[in-house]
Amino acid sequence: MSWQEYVDNNLMCPLDTNGGKLNSAALVGLDGSVWAQSPAFPAITPEEAEAMQKIMGGTNPGSFTIGGAKYMVLMSDDPETKIRGKIKGGGCAISKTNQTLVIGIWEEPIPAAACNKVVEALAEYLLSVSY
C-alpha cells in the first residue's frame, strides 16, 4: 500500500453514517517532508513539524501552526506522542510514530473525538510495523 493510500483509506474515510470526513490529513516525516496528503491539506513547513515535536518533547509554547494557521495546544492522554490543537470552528489531532507525524484536521460539525480516533488508529498501526 502506498503512503497516499493510507491517507485516502484510513484518514479521509467516512467517520459517521452521514459520510462526514476530516477536512484534510497528511503523513509528514519527522524531518518535515510530506509523505502523503489529502488535496486540502495546508502546506506545512519543516519548522512547523519540528515545533510539534518540541511540544511532544515537553516544550509547550501554548500554540503551534500548520500551514500558517495557529492552533491552541490542548493536552492529550499521552503528551509525548499525541497533541491536539483547537482553532475557531475546528481543530486537529497529531500522533507521532518512529518516523512520521500522522495529522488530521477537522472542522465542525465533525467531533474532535472522531478525528482523534482515526489518527491514533493509523499511528498505532504504523508503530506496529516499525514506522
All heavy atoms as an XYZ file, in Angstrom:
967
protein
N       0.854     -1.178      0.000
C       0.000      0.000      0.000
C       0.900      1.242      0.000
O       1.856      1.314      0.744
C      -0.914     -0.023      1.236
C      -1.935      1.087      1.235
S      -3.044      1.123      2.673
C      -3.999     -0.343      2.464
N       0.565      2.206     -0.837
C       1.344      3.449     -0.875
C       0.964      4.348      0.302
O      -0.095      4.184      0.908
C       1.074      4.186     -2.192
O      -0.228      4.748     -2.182
N       1.835      5.314      0.582
C       1.533      6.260      1.668
C       0.250      7.020      1.367
O      -0.541      7.308      2.258
C       2.704      7.218      1.895
C       3.928      6.531      2.397
C       5.157      6.484      1.805
C       4.057      5.766      3.603
N       6.021      5.741      2.558
C       5.377      5.287      3.673
C       3.175      5.421      4.636
C       5.847      4.495      4.716
C       3.639      4.632      5.680
C       4.948      4.191      5.711
N       0.036      7.349      0.103
C      -1.179      8.072     -0.257
C      -2.424      7.243      0.043
O      -3.428      7.774      0.507
C      -1.148      8.470     -1.738
C      -2.280      9.411     -2.117
C      -2.220     10.725     -1.356
O      -1.181     11.381     -1.306
N      -3.334     11.120     -0.735
N      -2.345      5.949     -0.170
C      -3.494      5.080      0.136
C      -3.796      5.068      1.638
O      -4.957      4.982      2.033
C      -3.241      3.665     -0.372
C      -3.304      3.567     -1.887
C      -2.928      2.197     -2.405
O      -1.805      1.734     -2.116
O      -3.773      1.593     -3.094
N      -2.765      5.164      2.482
C      -3.011      5.241      3.919
C      -3.806      6.503      4.254
O      -4.733      6.467      5.066
C      -1.701      5.232      4.711
C      -1.082      3.868      4.843
C       0.043      3.523      4.104
C      -1.612      2.923      5.707
C       0.622      2.270      4.220
C      -1.053      1.658      5.832
C       0.063      1.340      5.086
O       0.620      0.097      5.201
N      -3.440      7.613      3.646
C      -4.174      8.857      3.886
C      -5.601      8.732      3.360
O      -6.563      9.005      4.077
C      -3.455     10.069      3.249
C      -4.338     11.317      3.291
C      -2.134     10.342      3.968
N      -5.725      8.305      2.114
C      -7.051      8.229      1.482
C      -7.985      7.233      2.173
O      -9.163      7.529      2.384
C      -6.913      7.838      0.015
C      -6.170      8.880     -0.814
O      -6.041     10.042     -0.365
O      -5.700      8.518     -1.908
N      -7.465      6.050      2.522
C      -8.311      4.980      3.049
C      -8.452      4.958      4.561
O      -9.443      4.424      5.076
C      -7.787      3.619      2.586
C      -7.798      3.482      1.078
O      -8.607      4.093      0.395
N      -6.878      2.699      0.550
N      -7.480      5.495      5.281
C      -7.516      5.413      6.737
C      -7.823      6.743      7.422
O      -8.347      6.740      8.535
C      -6.191      4.871      7.280
C      -5.941      3.453      6.825
O      -5.391      3.232      5.755
N      -6.350      2.488      7.620
N      -7.467      7.849      6.803
C      -7.710      9.146      7.426
C      -8.880      9.903      6.792
O      -9.645     10.549      7.489
C      -6.444     10.012      7.377
C      -5.241      9.464      8.137
C      -4.017     10.344      7.905
C      -5.540      9.337      9.628
N      -9.015      9.807      5.481
C     -10.069     10.541      4.779
C     -11.306      9.670      4.529
O     -12.094      9.942      3.646
C      -9.526     11.106      3.460
C      -8.404     12.112      3.645
S      -8.831     13.519      4.705
C     -10.128     14.299      3.764
N     -11.463      8.654      5.341
C     -12.601      7.742      5.223
C     -13.838      8.357      5.896
O     -13.710      9.263      6.707
C     -12.257      6.412      5.890
S     -11.833      6.584      7.641
N     -15.043      7.870      5.566
C     -16.239      8.353      6.267
C     -16.137      8.055      7.765
O     -15.742      6.967      8.170
C     -17.378      7.561      5.625
C     -16.849      7.159      4.291
C     -15.377      6.933      4.494
N     -16.485      9.046      8.574
C     -16.381      8.915     10.034
C     -17.709      8.615     10.700
O     -17.740      8.276     11.875
C     -15.801     10.208     10.630
C     -14.423     10.613     10.125
C     -14.052     11.987     10.668
C     -13.386      9.576     10.517
N     -18.789      8.778      9.961
C     -20.108      8.543     10.544
C     -21.057      8.069      9.449
O     -20.678      7.992      8.272
C     -20.632      9.801     11.246
C     -20.710     11.017     10.323
O     -20.909     10.852      9.095
O     -20.579     12.151     10.827
N     -22.276      7.770      9.823
C     -23.249      7.258      8.859
C     -23.681      8.322      7.854
O     -24.245      7.996      6.817
C     -24.490      6.705      9.585
O     -25.048      7.740     10.404
C     -24.128      5.502     10.427
N     -23.409      9.578      8.139
C     -23.747     10.662      7.215
C     -22.629     10.924      6.209
O     -22.755     11.816      5.372
C     -24.045     11.950      7.986
C     -25.259     11.812      8.867
O     -26.214     11.136      8.513
N     -25.219     12.445     10.023
N     -21.531     10.187      6.324
C     -20.419     10.361      5.387
C     -19.478     11.494      5.737
O     -18.658     11.887      4.914
N     -19.585     12.025      6.966
C     -18.696     13.103      7.385
C     -17.242     12.659      7.355
O     -16.928     11.516      7.681
N     -16.363     13.553      6.926
C     -14.941     13.247      6.815
C     -14.118     14.359      7.430
O     -14.603     15.470      7.653
C     -14.523     13.116      5.340
C     -15.160     11.974      4.614
C     -14.652     11.910      3.180
C     -15.274     10.738      2.442
N     -14.723     10.609      1.090
N     -12.841     14.053      7.660
C     -11.910     15.091      8.067
C     -11.805     16.123      6.959
O     -12.027     15.811      5.776
C     -10.518     14.504      8.326
C     -10.396     13.489      9.459
C      -8.950     13.011      9.578
C     -10.865     14.085     10.771
N     -11.439     17.326      7.310
C     -11.225     18.367      6.309
C      -9.982     18.059      5.492
O      -9.971     18.214      4.272
C     -11.093     19.725      7.000
C     -10.957     20.854      6.020
O     -11.795     21.012      5.144
N      -9.894     21.619      6.137
N      -8.926     17.598      6.174
C      -7.688     17.239      5.488
C      -6.833     16.383      6.411
O      -7.077     16.305      7.613
C      -6.923     18.492      5.055
O      -6.564     19.286      6.166
N      -5.829     15.750      5.814
C      -4.956     14.864      6.588
C      -3.642     14.677      5.847
O      -3.567     14.885      4.632
C      -5.635     13.512      6.810
N      -2.619     14.245      6.603
C      -1.317     14.005      5.979
C      -0.465     13.087      6.832
O      -0.683     12.942      8.039
C      -0.581     15.323      5.763
N       0.513     12.498      6.169
C       1.626     11.817      6.829
C       2.841     12.674      6.538
O       3.184     12.908      5.374
C       1.834     10.414      6.264
C       0.721      9.408      6.516
C       1.000      8.106      5.777
C       0.586      9.145      8.004
N       3.473     13.159      7.604
C       4.620     14.059      7.474
C       5.802     13.423      8.176
O       5.707     13.054      9.355
C       4.294     15.443      8.094
C       5.501     16.370      8.022
C       3.090     16.070      7.393
N       6.909     13.288      7.476
C       8.111     12.733      8.082
C       8.596     13.604      9.223
O       8.306     14.809      9.272
N       9.351     13.021     10.147
C       9.843     13.791     11.281
C      10.767     14.924     10.842
O      10.986     15.873     11.595
C      10.558     12.871     12.276
C       9.662     11.794     12.917
C      10.453     10.990     13.942
C       8.416     12.396     13.548
N      11.280     14.842      9.613
C      12.107     15.926      9.065
C      11.275     17.022      8.412
O      11.805     17.996      7.895
C      13.110     15.366      8.056
C      12.433     14.720      6.843
O      11.183     14.626      6.807
O      13.169     14.297      5.932
N       9.949     16.858      8.412
C       9.059     17.854      7.833
C       8.669     17.583      6.396
O       7.861     18.317      5.823
N       9.206     16.525      5.793
C       8.838     16.191      4.416
C       7.451     15.548      4.398
O       7.113     14.765      5.274
C       9.865     15.243      3.802
O       9.896     14.015      4.522
N       6.659     15.900      3.412
C       5.306     15.356      3.293
C       5.389     14.038      2.535
O       5.838     13.991      1.395
C       4.365     16.344      2.586
C       2.989     15.729      2.399
C       4.264     17.643      3.371
N       4.954     12.953      3.195
C       4.938     11.634      2.564
C       3.685     11.470      1.713
O       3.721     10.876      0.657
C       4.980     10.536      3.607
C       6.243     10.435      4.390
C       7.303     11.317      4.400
C       6.607      9.390      5.284
N       8.278     10.878      5.250
C       7.881      9.690      5.805
C       5.973      8.237      5.703
C       8.524      8.860      6.723
C       6.613      7.417      6.610
C       7.884      7.728      7.111
N       2.569     11.957      2.213
C       1.290     11.881      1.505
C       0.331     12.857      2.169
O       0.463     13.142      3.359
C       0.717     10.468      1.560
N      -0.624     13.352      1.389
C      -1.574     14.309      1.948
C      -2.857     14.318      1.139
O      -2.857     13.927     -0.032
C      -0.980     15.713      1.980
C      -0.709     16.290      0.600
C      -0.011     17.629      0.647
O       0.755     17.894      1.561
N      -0.271     18.476     -0.321
N      -3.911     14.778      1.784
C      -5.165     14.974      1.069
C      -5.048     16.294      0.296
O      -4.204     17.130      0.609
C      -6.333     15.017      2.057
O      -6.194     16.128      2.918
N      -5.902     16.489     -0.706
C      -5.793     17.706     -1.522
C      -5.889     19.013     -0.740
O      -5.215     19.988     -1.080
C      -6.956     17.575     -2.512
C      -7.204     16.112     -2.612
C      -6.906     15.568     -1.239
N      -6.703     19.061      0.312
C      -6.905     20.311      1.052
C      -5.902     20.529      2.181
O      -5.978     21.544      2.878
C      -8.326     20.339      1.625
N      -4.951     19.601      2.373
C      -4.016     19.770      3.485
C      -3.137     20.992      3.235
O      -2.579     21.160      2.160
C      -3.139     18.525      3.663
C      -2.368     18.531      4.953
C      -2.986     18.191      6.136
C      -1.038     18.920      4.986
C      -2.300     18.209      7.345
C      -0.334     18.953      6.179
C      -0.975     18.595      7.360
N      -3.003     21.871      4.261
C      -2.207     23.088      4.072
C      -0.710     22.780      3.931
O      -0.230     21.764      4.425
C      -2.482     23.893      5.347
C      -2.951     22.905      6.343
C      -3.599     21.786      5.587
N      -0.001     23.661      3.274
C       1.449     23.497      3.078
C       2.156     23.631      4.422
O       2.212     24.703      5.004
C       1.958     24.536      2.093
N       2.674     22.530      4.923
C       3.355     22.505      6.216
C       4.856     22.690      5.985
O       5.399     22.205      4.994
C       3.050     21.203      6.982
C       3.582     21.269      8.407
C       3.551     19.992      6.231
C       3.115     20.128      9.290
N       5.501     23.399      6.889
C       6.943     23.625      6.770
C       7.704     22.686      7.712
O       7.137     22.216      8.709
C       7.307     25.071      7.127
O       7.053     25.281      8.527
C       6.513     26.081      6.292
N       8.975     22.437      7.420
C       9.779     21.637      8.350
C       9.833     22.260      9.755
O       9.841     21.544     10.750
C      11.165     21.623      7.703
C      10.891     21.786      6.248
C       9.708     22.726      6.184
N       9.813     23.582      9.819
C       9.823     24.261     11.121
C       8.546     23.990     11.906
O       8.581     23.843     13.135
C      10.026     25.778     10.929
C      11.370     26.163     10.370
C      11.515     25.965      8.851
O      10.494     25.817      8.144
O      12.663     25.941      8.378
N       7.421     23.912     11.215
C       6.161     23.596     11.890
C       6.178     22.165     12.423
O       5.742     21.914     13.550
C       4.979     23.813     10.946
C       4.729     25.280     10.638
C       3.670     25.517      9.598
O       3.559     24.710      8.648
O       2.939     26.524      9.714
N       6.700     21.229     11.628
C       6.799     19.836     12.087
C       7.737     19.741     13.291
O       7.457     19.018     14.250
C       7.298     18.941     10.951
N       8.827     20.495     13.263
C       9.771     20.498     14.386
C       9.118     21.060     15.637
O       9.312     20.542     16.743
C      11.006     21.318     14.021
C      12.058     21.341     15.108
C      13.281     22.173     14.712
O      13.488     22.441     13.526
O      14.018     22.553     15.638
N       8.329     22.116     15.489
C       7.642     22.718     16.638
C       6.674     21.727     17.284
O       6.572     21.658     18.511
C       6.905     23.989     16.208
N       5.982     20.930     16.475
C       5.065     19.917     17.021
C       5.836     18.897     17.841
O       5.404     18.500     18.924
C       4.320     19.210     15.877
C       3.360     20.084     15.137
S       2.731     19.206     13.694
C       2.199     20.573     12.695
N       6.983     18.486     17.339
C       7.795     17.504     18.054
C       8.354     18.079     19.350
O       8.487     17.367     20.342
C       8.918     17.010     17.152
C       8.387     16.191     15.985
C       9.474     15.819     15.014
O      10.283     14.957     15.329
N       9.498     16.475     13.866
N       8.662     19.368     19.365
C       9.151     20.003     20.594
C       8.053     20.009     21.658
O       8.327     19.821     22.833
C       9.630     21.424     20.309
C      10.974     21.464     19.622
C      11.449     22.882     19.416
C      12.816     22.896     18.753
N      13.287     24.262     18.498
N       6.812     20.220     21.229
C       5.694     20.171     22.179
C       5.614     18.775     22.782
O       5.456     18.609     23.990
C       4.371     20.579     21.501
C       4.414     22.057     21.113
C       3.180     20.287     22.407
C       3.287     22.507     20.207
N       5.748     17.752     21.935
C       5.714     16.380     22.426
C       6.917     16.085     23.321
O       6.852     15.209     24.170
C       5.668     15.400     21.252
C       4.370     15.467     20.489
S       4.411     14.398     19.044
C       2.942     14.905     18.192
N       7.978     16.830     23.133
C       9.173     16.672     23.962
C       9.113     17.441     25.270
O      10.046     17.396     26.065
N       8.035     18.167     25.506
C       7.864     18.844     26.784
C       7.889     20.361     26.720
O       7.607     21.025     27.709
N       8.235     20.939     25.579
C       8.228     22.393     25.433
C       6.856     22.805     24.922
O       6.487     22.464     23.803
C       9.307     22.849     24.421
O      10.566     22.384     24.870
C       9.320     24.353     24.282
N       6.095     23.507     25.741
C       4.747     23.893     25.342
C       4.624     25.410     25.278
O       4.420     26.065     26.283
C       3.710     23.323     26.305
C       2.292     23.575     25.819
O       2.058     24.342     24.894
N       1.340     22.930     26.454
N       4.715     25.957     24.052
C       4.573     27.405     23.905
C       3.126     27.881     23.937
O       2.865     29.063     23.875
C       5.199     27.659     22.530
C       4.906     26.401     21.775
C       5.005     25.293     22.799
N       2.172     26.935     24.004
C       0.763     27.289     24.051
C       0.068     27.245     22.709
O      -1.148     27.187     22.641
N       0.865     27.285     21.612
C       0.268     27.206     20.285
C       1.289     26.680     19.284
O       2.485     26.631     19.568
C      -0.240     28.584     19.840
O       0.846     29.477     19.676
N       0.787     26.288     18.120
C       1.625     25.855     17.008
C       0.873     26.162     15.730
O      -0.311     26.514     15.762
C       1.975     24.360     17.104
C       0.784     23.440     17.050
C       0.352     22.898     15.856
C       0.092     23.128     18.212
C      -0.749     22.058     15.816
C      -1.010     22.286     18.178
C      -1.431     21.745     16.973
N       1.545     26.050     14.602
C       0.892     26.330     13.336
C       0.999     25.137     12.382
O       1.935     24.345     12.453
C       1.498     27.563     12.640
O       2.888     27.331     12.400
C       1.325     28.821     13.475
N       0.015     25.051     11.511
C       0.025     24.113     10.389
C      -0.334     24.953      9.167
O      -1.431     25.512      9.103
C      -0.984     22.963     10.551
C      -0.710     22.139     11.806
C      -0.969     22.069      9.309
C      -1.750     21.063     12.084
N       0.593     25.071      8.247
C       0.342     25.893      7.072
C       0.039     27.333      7.416
O      -0.719     28.000      6.731
N       0.600     27.814      8.518
C       0.395     29.188      8.947
C      -0.829     29.413      9.813
O      -0.964     30.473     10.428
N      -1.735     28.449      9.898
C      -2.927     28.573     10.751
C      -2.533     28.232     12.186
O      -1.925     27.195     12.440
C      -4.038     27.650     10.274
N      -2.877     29.101     13.114
C      -2.462     28.946     14.506
C      -3.477     28.136     15.305
O      -4.670     28.450     15.329
C      -2.295     30.324     15.140
C      -1.682     30.301     16.515
C      -1.429     31.722     16.999
C      -0.756     31.748     18.346
N      -0.468     33.132     18.755
N      -2.967     27.082     15.964
C      -3.771     26.205     16.805
C      -3.348     26.348     18.254
O      -2.149     26.391     18.543
C      -3.580     24.735     16.396
C      -4.172     24.389     15.052
C      -3.491     24.687     13.877
C      -5.408     23.764     14.966
C      -4.044     24.376     12.638
C      -5.955     23.451     13.731
C      -5.270     23.766     12.581
O      -5.806     23.461     11.360
N      -4.320     26.401     19.150
C      -4.035     26.391     20.581
C      -3.776     24.944     20.994
O      -4.506     24.038     20.602
C      -5.232     26.945     21.355
C      -5.043     26.949     22.861
S      -6.471     27.622     23.725
C      -7.704     26.389     23.386
N      -2.725     24.722     21.782
C      -2.378     23.374     22.229
C      -3.374     22.891     23.270
O      -3.642     23.577     24.253
C      -0.956     23.328     22.833
C      -0.651     21.948     23.410
C       0.083     23.716     21.804
N      -3.916     21.707     23.038
C      -4.729     21.007     24.024
C      -3.959     19.752     24.399
O      -3.500     19.028     23.520
C      -6.097     20.622     23.450
C      -6.961     21.760     22.923
C      -8.228     21.203     22.294
C      -7.294     22.732     24.017
N      -3.809     19.482     25.639
C      -3.037     18.309     26.049
C      -3.847     17.039     25.828
O      -5.061     17.047     25.830
C      -2.618     18.427     27.513
C      -1.672     19.597     27.763
S      -0.334     19.807     26.559
C       0.648     18.374     26.830
N      -3.128     15.956     25.654
C      -3.757     14.655     25.418
C      -3.411     13.703     26.545
O      -2.659     14.052     27.456
C      -3.273     14.082     24.079
O      -1.927     13.666     24.193
N      -3.924     12.483     26.433
C      -3.642     11.476     27.444
C      -2.199     10.976     27.362
O      -1.706     10.357     28.289
C      -4.622     10.311     27.315
C      -4.586      9.659     25.940
O      -4.099     10.293     24.984
O      -5.051      8.521     25.816
N      -1.506     11.235     26.266
C      -0.112     10.819     26.081
C       0.645     11.951     25.402
O       0.894     11.910     24.196
C      -0.059      9.542     25.236
C       1.353      9.006     25.063
O       2.297      9.580     25.644
O       1.516      8.028     24.324
N       1.002     13.001     26.151
C       1.597     14.193     25.539
C       2.967     13.972     24.891
O       3.432     14.836     24.157
C       1.692     15.183     26.702
C       1.633     14.359     27.934
C       0.844     13.135     27.589
N       3.592     12.820     25.109
C       4.880     12.558     24.464
C       4.720     12.099     23.019
O       5.667     12.180     22.235
C       5.672     11.527     25.260
C       6.102     12.052     26.617
C       6.865     11.017     27.427
O       7.040      9.877     26.955
O       7.283     11.370     28.537
N       3.540     11.609     22.662
C       3.325     11.142     21.290
C       2.060     11.698     20.645
O       1.838     11.468     19.460
C       3.250      9.603     21.224
O       2.155      9.154     22.020
C       4.537      8.955     21.697
N       1.238     12.424     21.397
C      -0.019     12.937     20.851
C      -0.257     14.364     21.320
O      -0.085     14.666     22.503
C      -1.198     12.088     21.320
C      -1.126     10.639     20.932
C      -2.230      9.846     21.613
C      -1.992      8.362     21.442
N      -2.823      7.570     22.334
N      -0.657     15.206     20.389
C      -1.114     16.543     20.766
C      -2.404     16.831     20.008
O      -2.676     16.256     18.959
C      -0.073     17.657     20.515
C       0.401     17.679     19.064
C       1.084     17.557     21.477
C       1.328     18.835     18.749
N      -3.164     17.714     20.554
C      -4.405     18.164     19.951
C      -4.306     19.668     19.797
O      -3.685     20.346     20.610
C      -5.606     17.844     20.838
C      -5.698     16.407     21.269
C      -6.104     15.517     20.106
N      -6.079     14.125     20.518
C      -5.118     13.264     20.190
N      -4.110     13.644     19.448
N      -5.173     12.020     20.601
N      -4.954     20.168     18.763
C      -4.978     21.602     18.553
C      -6.394     22.076     18.334
O      -7.224     21.357     17.780
N      -6.670     23.304     18.754
C      -8.005     23.893     18.593
C      -7.857     25.221     17.869
O      -6.946     26.005     18.145
C      -8.652     24.095     19.975
C     -10.035     24.691     19.927
C     -11.062     23.700     19.410
C     -12.465     24.285     19.473
N     -13.162     24.274     18.217
N      -8.737     25.407     16.914
C      -8.816     26.647     16.151
C     -10.302     26.961     16.008
O     -11.128     26.053     16.121
C      -8.111     26.473     14.779
C      -7.830     27.801     14.114
C      -8.883     25.532     13.887
C      -6.897     27.683     12.895
N     -10.656     28.195     15.757
C     -12.075     28.539     15.635
C     -12.743     27.658     14.586
O     -12.319     27.589     13.441
C     -12.234     30.005     15.260
C     -13.673     30.435     15.224
C     -13.836     31.892     14.932
C     -15.319     32.198     14.923
N     -15.584     33.608     14.820
N     -13.782     26.944     15.015
C     -14.558     26.109     14.112
C     -13.981     24.742     13.823
O     -14.476     24.016     12.975
N     -12.926     24.349     14.548
C     -12.335     23.040     14.291
C     -11.100     22.781     15.119
O     -10.917     23.347     16.188
N     -10.250     21.904     14.591
C      -9.039     21.564     15.325
C      -8.268     20.478     14.601
O      -8.523     20.187     13.426
N      -7.325     19.883     15.312
C      -6.505     18.838     14.706
C      -6.063     17.828     15.767
O      -6.112     18.098     16.959
C      -5.280     19.437     14.020
S      -4.105     20.185     15.154
N      -5.648     16.683     15.272
C      -5.044     15.634     16.099
C      -3.741     15.255     15.427
O      -3.684     15.122     14.204
C      -5.963     14.427     16.209
N      -2.702     15.097     16.228
C      -1.383     14.729     15.708
C      -0.839     13.607     16.571
O      -0.816     13.719     17.796
C      -0.417     15.927     15.739
C      -1.020     17.103     14.973
C       0.950     15.532     15.189
C      -0.375     18.431     15.271
N      -0.407     12.539     15.925
C       0.228     11.427     16.637
C       1.584     11.161     15.999
O       1.709     11.144     14.771
C      -0.629     10.165     16.570
O      -1.777     10.292     17.379
N       2.566     10.945     16.845
C       3.933     10.713     16.389
C       4.249      9.220     16.413
O       3.930      8.522     17.371
C       4.903     11.453     17.312
C       6.351     11.315     16.947
C       7.201     12.107     17.931
C       8.670     11.871     17.714
N       9.471     12.575     18.718
N       4.874      8.748     15.333
C       5.370      7.379     15.286
C       6.900      7.454     15.256
O       7.474      8.519     15.463
C       4.830      6.622     14.054
O       5.450      7.132     12.875
C       3.318      6.736     13.941
N       7.549      6.347     14.965
C       9.013      6.343     14.907
C       9.559      7.217     13.787
O      10.671      7.734     13.897
C       9.540      4.917     14.714
C       9.193      4.019     15.865
O       9.153      4.444     17.013
N       8.916      2.759     15.565
N       8.781      7.366     12.705
C       9.284      8.079     11.538
C       8.382      9.180     10.999
O       8.787      9.908     10.096
C       9.531      7.076     10.398
C      10.567      6.026     10.738
C      10.787      5.071      9.586
O      10.780      5.466      8.429
N      10.975      3.798      9.892
N       7.185      9.292     11.536
C       6.237     10.233     10.930
C       5.306     10.881     11.953
O       5.152     10.393     13.067
C       5.403      9.507      9.846
O       4.627     10.457      9.135
C       4.502      8.462     10.437
N       4.704     11.971     11.518
C       3.598     12.591     12.233
C       2.334     12.294     11.430
O       2.287     12.561     10.220
C       3.793     14.109     12.333
C       5.009     14.591     13.115
C       5.203     16.092     12.923
C       4.878     14.249     14.581
N       1.352     11.718     12.073
C       0.053     11.467     11.445
C      -0.827     12.639     11.855
O      -1.038     12.871     13.047
C      -0.553     10.130     11.921
C      -1.898      9.894     11.263
C       0.406      8.975     11.661
N      -1.317     13.397     10.879
C      -2.044     14.633     11.166
C      -3.423     14.588     10.525
O      -3.557     14.310      9.341
C      -1.279     15.867     10.641
C       0.144     15.906     11.213
C      -2.035     17.155     10.970
C       1.038     16.974     10.593
N      -4.429     14.872     11.330
C      -5.796     15.005     10.834
C      -6.345     16.358     11.248
O      -6.134     16.792     12.384
N      -7.006     17.039     10.333
C      -7.614     18.343     10.608
C      -9.122     18.213     10.403
O      -9.570     17.706      9.376
C      -7.029     19.431      9.686
C      -5.513     19.576      9.940
C      -7.752     20.765      9.890
C      -4.811     20.543      9.000
N      -9.886     18.666     11.398
C     -11.342     18.570     11.338
C     -11.979     19.949     11.439
O     -11.372     20.886     11.953
C     -11.883     17.667     12.450
C     -11.524     18.122     13.846
C     -10.394     17.823     14.542
C     -12.291     18.978     14.691
N     -10.409     18.440     15.768
C     -11.569     19.153     15.896
C     -13.518     19.615     14.553
C     -12.027     19.940     16.953
C     -13.982     20.387     15.616
C     -13.235     20.531     16.785
N     -13.168     20.035     10.906
C     -13.991     21.235     11.048
C     -15.346     20.809     11.566
O     -15.798     19.694     11.291
C     -14.156     21.948      9.697
C     -12.874     22.583      9.199
C     -13.055     23.303      7.863
O     -14.148     23.218      7.251
O     -12.089     23.939      7.423
N     -15.994     21.690     12.315
C     -17.337     21.411     12.806
C     -18.248     21.146     11.612
O     -18.058     21.763     10.566
C     -17.849     22.587     13.625
C     -17.050     22.781     14.909
C     -17.428     24.036     15.673
O     -18.144     24.908     15.123
O     -16.979     24.164     16.812
N     -19.146     20.187     11.668
C     -19.686     19.512     12.844
C     -18.978     18.199     13.197
O     -19.437     17.487     14.086
C     -21.132     19.234     12.438
C     -21.039     18.954     10.975
C     -19.957     19.889     10.469
N     -17.865     17.858     12.528
C     -17.139     16.633     12.879
C     -16.641     16.774     14.320
O     -16.020     17.779     14.669
C     -15.948     16.399     11.926
C     -16.439     16.205     10.483
C     -15.080     15.243     12.377
C     -17.323     15.010     10.261
N     -16.884     15.795     15.185
C     -16.391     15.885     16.563
C     -14.899     15.587     16.643
O     -14.370     14.753     15.891
C     -17.205     14.831     17.308
C     -17.686     13.889     16.267
C     -17.758     14.648     14.975
N     -14.222     16.255     17.547
C     -12.788     16.052     17.743
C     -12.468     14.586     18.006
O     -11.461     14.063     17.521
C     -12.293     16.919     18.897
N     -13.312     13.908     18.767
C     -13.059     12.504     19.120
C     -12.979     11.619     17.884
O     -12.198     10.669     17.847
C     -14.141     11.997     20.067
N     -13.750     11.920     16.851
C     -13.708     11.120     15.619
C     -12.369     11.301     14.915
O     -11.781     10.339     14.415
C     -14.856     11.511     14.699
N     -11.877     12.520     14.904
C     -10.561     12.790     14.319
C      -9.481     12.075     15.118
O      -8.617     11.399     14.545
C     -10.303     14.293     14.287
S      -8.703     14.767     13.588
N      -9.524     12.224     16.432
C      -8.539     11.575     17.303
C      -8.494     10.072     17.037
O      -7.411      9.480     16.961
C      -8.871     11.807     18.774
C      -8.853     13.264     19.169
O      -8.393     14.126     18.432
N      -9.397     13.549     20.333
N      -9.657      9.462     16.902
C      -9.749      8.012     16.745
C      -9.045      7.528     15.483
O      -8.251      6.586     15.530
C     -11.216      7.584     16.733
C     -11.418      6.095     16.623
C     -12.895      5.742     16.672
C     -13.099      4.243     16.518
N     -14.513      3.885     16.576
N      -9.305      8.165     14.329
C      -8.685      7.682     13.087
C      -7.195      7.995     13.041
O      -6.407      7.195     12.551
C      -9.407      8.187     11.818
C     -10.809      7.626     11.735
C      -9.393      9.682     11.697
N      -6.800      9.140     13.573
C      -5.375      9.495     13.599
C      -4.617      8.524     14.494
O      -3.562      7.993     14.112
C      -5.186     10.963     14.054
C      -3.734     11.261     14.401
C      -5.676     11.914     12.969
N      -5.128      8.266     15.683
C      -4.449      7.363     16.619
C      -4.426      5.930     16.095
O      -3.427      5.228     16.270
C      -5.118      7.426     17.987
C      -4.874      8.740     18.681
C      -5.646      8.900     19.975
O      -6.200      7.901     20.491
O      -5.708     10.043     20.471
N      -5.489      5.497     15.438
C      -5.527      4.128     14.903
C      -4.449      3.931     13.844
O      -3.746      2.911     13.847
C      -6.908      3.808     14.338
N      -4.286      4.896     12.948
C      -3.258      4.761     11.921
C      -1.868      4.837     12.547
O      -0.979      4.063     12.186
C      -3.418      5.814     10.829
C      -2.389      5.728      9.694
C      -2.357      4.339      9.060
C      -2.656      6.804      8.649
N      -1.683      5.725     13.510
C      -0.376      5.822     14.180
C      -0.029      4.516     14.889
O       1.115      4.041     14.802
C      -0.374      6.984     15.166
N      -0.990      3.931     15.563
C      -0.738      2.647     16.245
C      -0.382      1.551     15.260
O       0.513      0.753     15.507
C      -1.963      2.255     17.080
C      -2.142      3.120     18.307
C      -3.464      2.890     19.019
O      -4.165      1.902     18.714
O      -3.805      3.711     19.881
N      -1.048      1.525     14.112
C      -0.723      0.542     13.090
C       0.711      0.769     12.576
O       1.497     -0.184     12.475
C      -1.708      0.587     11.931
C      -1.216     -0.264     10.777
C      -1.279     -1.658     10.845
C      -0.614      0.317      9.665
C      -0.776     -2.445      9.817
C      -0.114     -0.468      8.643
C      -0.189     -1.829      8.723
O       0.330     -2.608      7.712
N       1.056      2.005     12.260
C       2.400      2.293     11.750
C       3.467      1.918     12.768
O       4.516      1.366     12.410
C       2.520      3.761     11.349
C       1.688      4.183     10.131
C       1.774      5.685      9.904
C       2.104      3.406      8.894
N       3.211      2.164     14.037
C       4.152      1.747     15.091
C       4.288      0.229     15.125
O       5.389     -0.307     15.317
C       3.694      2.274     16.446
C       3.976      3.744     16.707
C       3.196      4.225     17.929
C       5.463      4.006     16.875
N       3.182     -0.467     14.904
C       3.216     -1.938     14.974
C       4.044     -2.566     13.849
O       4.499     -3.687     13.972
C       1.800     -2.526     14.954
O       1.242     -2.482     13.651
N       4.225     -1.796     12.764
C       5.046     -2.290     11.640
C       6.357     -1.499     11.539
O       6.950     -1.380     10.472
C       4.260     -2.288     10.304
C       3.125     -3.309     10.351
C       3.747     -0.908      9.957
N       6.771     -0.953     12.673
C       8.080     -0.275     12.836
C       8.238      1.025     12.048
O       9.354      1.405     11.698
C       9.222     -1.228     12.503
O       9.159     -2.348     13.364
N       7.140      1.705     11.779
C       7.226      3.028     11.204
C       6.906      4.044     12.278
O       6.983      5.156     12.212
C       6.272      3.192     10.020
C       6.867      2.684      8.721
C       6.556      1.424      8.238
C       7.752      3.457      7.994
C       7.100      0.942      7.067
C       8.308      2.984      6.819
C       7.979      1.724      6.364
O       8.525      1.253      5.206
